[in-house]
Amino acid sequence: MIKNYFKIAWRNLMKHKVFSLINVIGLTIGLSASFVIGLMIYYDYTFDNFHKDGDRIYRVVTDFKSPEGEFYNSGVTLALNKAIKGNSNLESTSEFYIERPMKVENRTADLEFKLPNFVIYADQDYFKIFDYKFIAGDKTKTLIGPNEVILTKERAAKYFPSISPSEVIGKNLIYNDSINTKVTGIVENFEGRTDILFQEFISHPTLLQTRLRENIIRKNWNNTNSNSQLFVKLNSNADITSIESMFRDLAVEHADEEDVKYGEQRIFQLQPLNDIHFNENYGIYDWTKGQASKSLLKNLALVALFLLLLGCINFINLNTAQATQRAKEIGIRKTLGSSRKQLIGQFMGETFLLVIVSAVLSLLLSKWLINVFSDFVPEDLSFELFKSPIIVFGVIILLVLVTFLSGFYPAMVLSKFNTVAVLKNHLGVGDKKVGLRKFLTVFQFTIAQVFIIATLLVGKQINYLLNKDMGFKTEAIVSVYKPIEEQSLEKIELYAEKLVSIPEVKKISLGGPPPASLSSNTTDMKRMVNGEEIYGDMQLLAGDTKFLSLFEIELLAGRVYRNDTIKELVINEAAMKYFRFKSPEDAIGKTLLYEDEYLPIVGVMGDFHQRSLKSDIVPMTLRGDWVRHWWSYFQAAHISLKSDSPENLKNSLAKIENIYKEVYPQSDMRLEFIDETVEKFYKREKKISTLLNWATGLSILISCLGLLGLVIYTTNRRVKEIGVRKVLGASLLQINTLLCKEFLILVAIAFIVAAPIAYYGINNWLQDFSYKTNISFWVFLVSGCSMIFFALLVISVKTLQAANANPVNSLRSE
């Protein structure tokens, strides 16, 4: 019987090729989007889900609240771990310090490796929290004393090629020419997807041999560094409320008096292990990759859901519209003894067959979509994930749901026909069925028009952000950074001197990060006003005397410091207002307390945006580089080029790199263009825009295909009416208007529904931006007109054909 169902189903699909094709296209698009987006959601939500007792593992992070706002740090003070050791609610605690050594050497084999990543100073408890598999060495006897190191199998093979892990035990590695370590353990790399990416684990006591010795000894409660990490593993019966209370009490007990005085508060928070992959406030350990976004994944899931619904709606509309054409078939089957249950089974079988065809096409299309959506899809997300049992089960459930959603209502309608009425040709089209088709058509075009309006407004906002004056020059400026391992100022100064010889170079300035940067440095400053102490956080910029002129930052009053070794400050207009100076001129000559020293303000510069336009301009100060010991504030050479044409850029960069190789022959050049940095601020918004572009195009395509199917059905049903009207003298325009009017009214209703929905959604989205474009009326006008144009174009394809047909052909049998 089942075989017969599918045979009849296939015959019916072939009989109505156009409708079948429309249904297959709609479902294929919806299923393809669902498959790819489902893979992405599965990929991101399965990070670090393989750890034993992972639900009891937390990272301790630090939140800072002050009158200026909230700030977040993934690290903790070095003193915290000792204070919580032995708490009855905690099974294990482990502190570790993230390090980026300049180099590591295997001197026995004469091998040197520069800037190894994912290196930490860890204690033995680290391996009690994270369940690594030891393949060499004794887990219970390692990382206890100084100068010990554990390597992953991958890193051991890199440092000690051609020897087995067991032979690596006892070998020596030297970090930064001075820290001689012995390998005491080899562990397997985690097999699952993880953000815990560390490869080298140096024993924590070894920190006493580094420049951090004083901080380790003092265990200062007021020094919070994101490199200083703390993980805890709770007992199985732990009272998490009690633990959170303990951390709050410790923060209050060891709060700095100055911080309390000025309304600043520090809070230690517990961050679940599975939150690390998503929480942007605290970051992940691979700084080269962005974090996953739950909101973006939710938006992607909504897009997939809507596209799938549009495909299902096409199926429901077209199948219920075709009901009268299959009425006699149903009547005969009922006469021959088919039960309603059997008829429903047959029609659901037809639906399932069509869904299976769409699913096969979707799987083929998904490979292509993974490449198209490369901006959304993680680099290592593979089509091989489809082999996962969970994914296979999810696909089966999805196909069953789509089959039920698409086929159940049409099957109920078709199987309900009265046998006598059908065979006597007394079957009418019920108002309920027509009403449902109209409602679903309006729903389809509402979704499409919401997408159109959202796409236009998001694009308008992004264009506004990228073209708004940042307050400084962004074009044709490149920042070249000195090597991380090179801390001396002499070489970067030599590099700047040599750059002068390049004809394409206009200006050069040494400094810290440029005005717009993904990194920042904050300090606190004070001022006394009529006996009142004003205290505030300031963004700290560092640059030489040419910094402001190179970036064309306006100087409102005063001057730049005469020499970058002189202790003088240039503040911005926001800082001037914050510290209650009456005007830029009023600030000149006054002082601010900075690092226990009152420093004079010699200039006031105009405000500019250091980050995206989502945030307000904050108080900031520009300083020189007067502290030149083992480290310098001047980390980069900022180069203004005479032209940013492609040819000039190519020639300029080649010369800039050649000189870099002369000064730093052992290092690769690191550079960034300021305009590209500004664009990175809006990476997520651009992703949303791309997503909306695709969603809009696909929703219009599916909706218009469904509309085309309904138009084909309607014109076929009214072909004799059209013939009679033509015989009676109706013009082509009158007939086309007659056929189009009903559908265009539905599109217009959809616009009326979509406009307020889109306005509400976009207006909420724009609230995230301190600077935003206006929601223009023309956007809604363009959306409505474009949707009517697309609908009219699709409708006219069939209606004009029907209106131009010879009435003799349709009336011959009358």
N, C-alpha and C positions, 0 to 999 in steps of 0.2 A: 504493500500500500504506500509506504513512504517513497519507494522508487517511483511509483506512479504519480505521486504528488509532485516530485521534482521534474518528472518528464513533462507534465502538464504546465508546470510553472515555467520551465524553459521555453515551451511552445508559446505561452502567452507573452513572455518577455520579447521574443522574436517577432511576434505579431504586432506589438506596439513599440517599434524600435525607437522612435523619437522620444516618447515618454520614458522608456527604459533608460535611454542615454542621459536624459536630463536628471533622472533619479540617481543614476550611477555617478555622474559628475558631482552632483551636490553631496552625496554621501562620501565619495572618495575624498573630496576636499576636507569635509568635516572630520573624517576618520584619520586622514593624514596629519592634520593639525593636532588631533587628539593623541595620536601615537607619538609624535615628536615631542610635544609638550609634556605628555605623560612620562616619557623617558627622562626629560630634564628634571621634572619634579622628583621622580624616583632617584635619579642620580644625586641631587642635592640633599634630599631628605634621608639618604642612607649613609651620609658621612659619619664616621666614628660610631656606627651602630654595632660594631663587632666586639667592642671592649667588654670584658667580663665586668659585670656590675657597673656598666657605664652610666646607669641612671643614678648612681650614688657618687659620681665623680663631678667635682665642681672646680672651676677656676675662681680664685678670689681676685676681684678687681676693685678699683677705687673711683668713686664719683666725688666731684668737688662742686659745691653749690656756693654761689656768691652773689652779691647784688648785680654783677655783670652778666650772670647767666650760669649755666651748668657746663662742666667740663668732665671729660671721661679719660681714664687711664687704665690700660689693661694690666699694669703692674701694681706692686704694693711696696710699702716701706720694708727695708731689710729686717727690721726688728719684729715684724708681725709673726713670722713662723715660730720663733722661740716662745712667743707669748701664748700661742694656742696649742703647743705641744702637750700631749697628755690629757686633752679634753675628752671626757668620756663619750661624747657623741661622735668623735672622729676616730676612724679606724687607722688612717694614715694621713700624714701631711708631708709635702715635699716642696722645697723652694729650689728654684734653679735660676741661673743667670744666663741670658742669651749673649753670646759673644760673636764677633766677626773678626777672627784672627787675620793678620796681614798675610801670613803664610804658615804652612806646615811642611816639615821636611822628614823624609826617610833617608837619613844620611848614610845608612849602610848600603842602600841601593843607589845613592846619589840622585834622589828624586825630590823635587820641590813643587809644591802646589800652592798657588796664590789664592788668597781670599776664599777659603773654604766656607761654604754656607751651612746653616743648620747645626751649629756647634753650641753646646751649652755646658755650663758648670752645674752638675747635678749631684744630689746626694743619693744614698742607697735606697731611700724610701721612694724615689721616683719609680723604681721597678716593682714596688709594691702596689702602686696606683695603676700603672700601665703594664699590661700583661705581655711583655716581650718574651719571645722564645729564645733562650740561650742555646747556641750551638757550639760554643767553646767558652771555657772559663766557669768559675763558680759564682753563681748569683749572690750567694750569701757572704762572700768574702771580698767583693769588689767595691770600689768607690768609697772605701772607708778612710784611707789615708790620702795624703797629697800625692800628686804626680802619677795618678792612675787615669786610664782612659778606656772606655768601652766604645767599640765601633760597630756599625751595622755591617752585615755581610757585604753589601754593595760598596760601602766606603772602604772596607778592609781589602777588597779585591782591587780597588783603585790605588791604594797606598802601598799594598804589598802584592803586586801581580805575580801570578804563577806559583803561589804557595797556598796551601789549604788553610781554612780558618783556624784549625787547631795549632798549626805552625806559627800563626801570627801572634799567639799568646806569648808574652814576654818580650816582644819586639819593642823598639823605641820609636817615638815620634816627638819631634821638637817643634813647639809653637813659638812663633815670633822670636826666634834665635835664642830664647832664654828659658822657656818652660819645657823641661825634658820629662816626657811622660812614658809610662810603660803600659802596653796594651794588656788588660786583665780580663777582657771579655769580648765575645762577638755575639751579636744578636741578629735574628732575622728581621728584615724589613716588614712592616705591617703589610698584609696582603690586601686588606680592604681599603676603601677610600678614606682618607684621613687628613686632618689639618695638623696632626701631631707629627711633624715631618723631620724631627731631629735625627742626625746621623752620627754625631760624635758627642760622647758624654764624658767630660773631664771631671774628675772628683772635685767636689765643692771646696774642700780645704785648699786646693791649689789656687783659689782666688786670692789668697793672702800673698801670693808672689806677683800679683799684678798691680796696676795703678789704682785698683779699687780697694787696696788693703785698708786704708784709713776708714773708708765707709763701712767695710765689713766689721772692723774692730769696734767702731763707735755705735753701730746699729741705730743710726739716727731715725727717729720716728717721723721727722718732717721732710725726709727726702724720698719722694716717690718717683720711680724710674720704670718705664714700660719694659725695660730689659729684665727687671727683677720680678720673676713670676712665682706664683704660689698656687699649688693645686692641693685639694683636700679630697679624701674619700670618706664618706659618712658611714657610720655603722648601719647595719641593716634595720635596726630599730631606733635610729636617731630621731630626735625631735628637732626638725629643721627650724622651727620658730625659736627654740632656745639657742641654736647656733647663730641665727641672724641677730638675736638680741646680744649675744656675746660680742659679735663683731661691732655692733653699734656702740656698746659700752666701751670697748677698747679704743674706738675712734674718738669718743668723747674724753676718755681718761687721758689720752696722750695728745689732745688737741693743742696746737700752738696758741699761746695767749694772744699774740698779735692777730692771728686768724679769727679767733673768737671775737675780738674787739671790733673787727671790721666786717662782721657778719658772714665770714667764710666758714664753710662746714665740710668736713671730710667724712665720707661714708664708705665702709667696706661692704661690697656686695658679693653674693654667690652667683656665679654664672654657670648654668648647666653645661656639661660637655657638648651636648647637641646644639647649643645656642651659639657656640663659637663660630660656626660656619656661616651664620646669618647676621650676627649683631655688628653693625657698622661702628658702633660707639667704641668698641674695644679692639677690633682688628683681628686678623689671622697672622700666622707666622710666616707665610710666604707673601712678602710685600709686593712681589711682581704680579700677583693676581688679585683681582677684586673679589669681594665677598659675594655670596649668593644673596639675593634679595627676596624675602618672602612676599613682599608686595608685588614685585615684578612677576614672580611665579603665579601668584593669585590672578593677576591681570592676564597672564598668558592662559591660565586655565579657563578664565571667563571667555576669552576669545575663542578657544577651542570649543567650549560649550555652546556659544552662540552660533558658530559655524556649523556645528553638528545639528543644532536645533533647526537652522535654516534648511539643511539638507533633509531632515525628517519632515519638516513642514511641506517641502516640495512633494515628497512622497505621499503624505496624507492628502494634500490638495488635489494632486493629479489622479490618485486612485479613487477618491470619492467622486471627483468629476467624471471619471470613466464608468461610474457605477451603472448608469443606464445602458451603456454599450454592452455590459456583461450580464444584464438582467435576464435575458432569455436563457443563457448558459446556466445560470443559477436555478431558474425555474425548471429546466429540464432535469438538472441533477437532483433537485428535490423530488420531482415526479418519479425519478428512477430509484428513489430510496435513500439519497444522501441525507444524513442528519446535519443539523446546524453545526454540531461539533466537528464533523468531518469537513464541512465547508470552511469553517474557521481554520482548521488545520491546513487545508489546501492553500488558502490565501496567506497564512503565516509562512508556509513553506516557500511561496513565491517571494515573499519579503526577505526571508532568510537567504535564499539563493542570490537575490540581488545584493544583499548586504555582504555576502561572502565574496562575490565578484568585486565589489567596491573595496573590501578589505585587502584582497590580493593586490589590486592596483595601488592601494594606499601604502602597503609595505614597500612596493617598488618606488613609489613617489617619496617615501620618507627618507630614503638615502639621499635623494637630491635636496630635500628640504633641510636636512642637517647641514649641508654645505651653504645653502642660501641663508639660513639663520645662524651663520657662524658668529655674529656679534652676540647672540643670545646663548648659543650652545657652548658649554665648556669645552676646552681644547681636547681633553681626553675622553669626552663622551663618545662612545662607539655604538654602531648599529648592533654590535655583538650583545648589547644589553638585552636585546629581544629574546635571547636564549634563557634569560633568567626565569625561573619558575614563577616568580611573583608577577613579572611582566606578562608572561604567557597567560596566567590565570586572569590578570586584569584585562587583557585583550579579549578573552573569551567572554567575560562578564560584560564588557562594553558592547560586544557584538550582539549578545542576547538582549541587552537593554535597548540598543538601537532597533533591533528587529521588533521588539515589543512596542516601543514608542512609535515607530513608523507604521507598523502593520496592524496593530490591534484594532484601532478605531475603524480603518477601512474594512477590515475583515468582519467586524460586527455589523457595519452598515450593509455590506454586500450579502451577508448570510441572513439578514433580517427580512429580505424582500418576500412579499406575499406571492405564493406560487400562482394563484388564480389571476391576480392583477397583472403579474408579469406576462403570462401567456396570452392575456387578452389585450396587451399593449395599453393597459390603464395605469401604467407606472408614472407618477409625477416626480418632480424634483422638490424635495421637502425644503421648507424655508429654513429649518434648523441646519441642514447640511450646507445650504448656500451661505447662511449666516456665519457658520464656522469657517468656511473657506475665505470669506471676506475678512473675518477677524485674523486668521492666520496670515493672510496676505499683508494686512496692515501691520501685524507684528513683525514680519520679515522686513518690510521697508522702514519701519521705525528703527530697527537695529542698524540697518544700512545707513540711515540718515544721521543717527547718533554718531556712528563712526566717521562719517564725512565731516560733520561739524567739529568733532573732537580733533580730527586730523588737521583741519585748517587752523584751528585755534592753537593747538600745540605747536604746529609749524610756525605760526605767527609769533608765539612767545619765544621760541628758540631763536628765530631770526632777530627778534628784539634784543635778546641776551647777547648774541654774538656781535651785534653791531652797535650796542650801546657803548659810549665812551667809558673806558675803565678808569680814566683819570691819568693815564700814562701811555706812552707809545708802546704798541705791541708788534708792529710790523717790522720785518727785517732786523730782528734782534735775536741773537743766538747766545746762549750761556754755555760755556765750556767749563766743566768741573775738573779740578785736579784729582789725581788718583786718591782713593780712600787711604791707601797705605802711606801716602806722601803728605806729611803734615807741615813741612817747612814752608815759609812764606817766600823764601828767596826764589824758588823755581817758578812759582806762579807769577812773580814779578818779572822774572826773565822772560817768561812766555809772553806776557803783555808787551814787553819792550820789542820783542821780535815781531809781534803781530802788526806793529806800526808800518812795517815794510810792505804790507799787502795793500795794493792800490784800491781794492774794493772795500776796505775797512774805513768806516767814517769816524767812529769813536770807540774807545776801550775804557772799561771801568772794572776795578776789582771790588769784590764784595761777597756777601753771603748769598742766599737764594734771591732770585729776582723779586720785584714787587708782587707779581702773581706767581704763587708757588704752591705745590702740594704739601710742602713742609712748612713749619712755622716754629717760632721761638717766642715764648711769653715770659715777661718779667713783671715785677711789681714796683711801683713808684709811689712817692708820697709828696704832699705839699701842705704847708700850713697856711690857712686863710682865716684871719681874724681869730686866732686861737683854736680854730677847728682843723683837725687833720683830715685831709682828703687822701684816700688810699685807693689805688686802682691797678688793674692788670693792663699791661701795655704789650702790644705786638712789637717785637724787636727786629729791626732791620739793620744790616751792617753794610757799609759801602764807603768807598773813598770819596774824595772831593768832587769827582766827575759823575758820581752815581745819579744824582738828580738830573743833571743836564743830559746824560745819555738817554734816560727814560722819559725826558721832557716832562718831568713833574714840576708843577708850578711852585715857585717860592713866593709865598704871600707877604712875608716880612722877614727882615734880617738877612742872614747870609748862611752859607755852608761853613762848617769848621775849616780853618785855614790849612790844617794838616790832619790826616786821619789818625795820628797818634795823640792828638790833643783831646782831653776829656771834655767834650762839648756835645750838646744834643740838638737835633732838629726834630721838632714834634709836628704832628699833623693837626688839621683844624679840629678834628673830633677830640683829640687830646686837649687842645686849647680850651674847648668848651667844657670838657669833663673836669678839668682842674680850675675852672671858673675864672679864666682870664677874660677880660672884657673885649679884647680884640687881638689880632695877630701881633700888632705893635706892642700891646700891653705885656705880652708874654716874653718879649725879648729882654734878656738880662736877668730874668727871674730864674730861680733854681728848682730842681726836683731832687728828692732824695732817692738815690739809686745805688744799690750795693754799699750801704752805710756811708755814702759820700754825697754831698750836695753838688750837683753838676749844673752849670749854666745852660740856659736855653739860648741858642744863638740864631735860630731860624724857625719859621713856621711854614710848612709845606702844605699844598692843597691836598684835600682828601682824595684817595683812590681806592679802588676795590682790590683787596688782596686775595679774596676768594670769589666764589660765585655770587651772583646777584640774589641768591636766596637769602643771604645774610646782610645785615647792616654793616656800614663802615665802623670799625672799632678804633679806639685810641691806639696810636703807634708812635714809635720814635725811631729815628735813624741815628746811628752812632758809628764811630770809626773802629779802629782795631788797635786800641791802646794796650790790650793785654796780650803780649806776644811771647809766650813761653813755649811749651811743647805743642801748643795748638793755636790756630789763628781763626778769627771770624771770617777771613777772606778765603772762601772755598772755591770761587769761580771767577772766570774772566767773562764779563758781559761785553759782547761785541755788536756794535751797530753797523750794519752794512749799508752801502750807498743805494742798493737796489735789491728787491726781493724777487726779481724775475728768475725763472727757472735756470736760465743759462748762467746768470751771475751767481746764483746760489751754488750751483754745481762747481763752478771755478773757485769761488770763495772757500767753500767747505774743503775742497781738495788742498788748498794752500794752508788753511787753518790746521788741518790734520797733519800735514807734512811738518809744520813747525812744532806741533804737539809731540810728534814722534822724535824730533830732535831733542826736546826738553825731557820728555818722559819715554825713552825708547822701550821700556819694558811693559808699558801699560796701554790699554785700549782707551780711545777718547770717548768720554761721556759728554753728551751735549743735549740741550733741549731748546726748542724754539718757543718764544713766549706766546705767540698766537696759538700754537698747538697746546700749550699748557692751559690756556683759557678755554679751549675747546674741550679739554678733558674734564673741566668743571661740570660740563653738561652732558657727560657720557650717558648717564641714565636717561636724561630727557631725550637724547637722540635715539636711544633704544626704544623708548616709548613711541616716538614719532615713527620710526621704522615699523614697529609693531602695528601701529594704527594704519599706516599706509597699506600694509599687507591685508589687515583685517577689513579695511574699507574696500579694497579691490575685490577680495574674495566674496565679501558679503553682497556687493553689488552684482557680481557674476552669478552667485547662487540665486539671489532674489530675482534677477532678470530672467534667468533660465526658467525658474518656476513660473514667472509671469508669462513667458513665451508659451509654456505648456498650457496654461489656462486659456490664453488667447487662441491657441490652435484648437483646443477643445470647443471654446465658445463659437468661433467662426465656423467650425465644422457642423456644430449643432444648429447654427442659424443660417446655413448656406441657402436654404430655400427662401427664407425671409429676405435675404440680401438680393436674391434673384427677382423676387416680386417687387421689391423697392426699386430696383434698376429698371424693370419693365414699366413701372409707374412714373419714371422720370427722375428718380433720386440721383443727385450728382455724386461724383467720386468723393468729394470733400464731405458731403452730408453722410454718406455711408461710413466713411472712415471716422468721422466725429461720433457717430452713433456707437460704433464698436469700441472706440477708445475711451469714451466719456466715463463709463463705469469704472474702468481700471485707474484712470487718472484721478478720479475722486478718491479712490482708496489710497493712492500715493500722497495726495494732498492731506488726507486725514492723518496718515503716518507722519508727515512733516509737522503737523500741529501737535502731535503727541511727542515727537522726538525733540523738538526745539527746547522746551523747558527742561527735559531730562538732561540734554547735553549741556545746557547753560548751568544747571545746578552742579553737574559733575566737574566741568572745567573751572567754574568759579571756586569750588573747593580746592581743586588742584593748584590753582594760582595763589592760594593763600600761603603756600610754602615759600613764596618768593617775596622778598622785600621790595623788589622792583619788578613791575609786571606791565604787560601790554593791556590795552582795553579790549573788552569783548565787543567787537564791532558788529553792527547790524548787517553789514554786507556779507559777513561770513554765513549767516543764516540764509540770506537771500541766495547766495551762490549755491549753498547746499540744496535748498529746495528746488531751484531752477535746474541744477545739474541732475538731480534725481528724476525730475519730470522729463528732462531731455532723454536720459537713458531709457526710462520707461516708455516714452513715446517712440523712441527709435526701435525698441524691441517689439512693441505692439504693432507699429506700422509695417514691420516686415511681413506679418501675416495678414493684417487687415487690408492693406493695399492690394495684396495678392487676391484676397477674397473679393474685394470691391471691383477689381479689374476682370474677374472671371466672367465668361460668357453666361448670361442667365439661362440660356437654352440648355446648358449642361445640367443645371440644378433643377430645372422645371420640366425636363423631357418626360418624366414618368407621371406628371400630374395631368 
